[in-house]
Amino acid sequence: MCKVTYFVQSCPTCGRKLQVKVEYLGLEVSCQHCGASFTSQDPAMVGAPLENPVDDALHKADAFLGRGLTSTHFPAAFGPN
């Protein structure tokens, strides 16, 4: 038996909360309440584009590991900071 995974997204037209199957992520869907069509996207993943995604990922990894580094430190093989 297969488990179906959903995420919750608000309809941009009527604001009702909808359960959208993960397999429909990024696809055009329609609200079962008002009939509006929109592209499904996980609200947890929506945000402004990152200025420097590599540095952001490194800082998140450092914070997760408990180091809390304030600047990126690359090995000499990667060139200057």
Secondary structure, DSSP 8 states (H G I E B T S, - for coil): -----EEEEE-TTT--EEEEEGGGTTSEEE-TTT--EEE---GGG-----S-HHHHHHHHHHHHTT---SS----GGG---
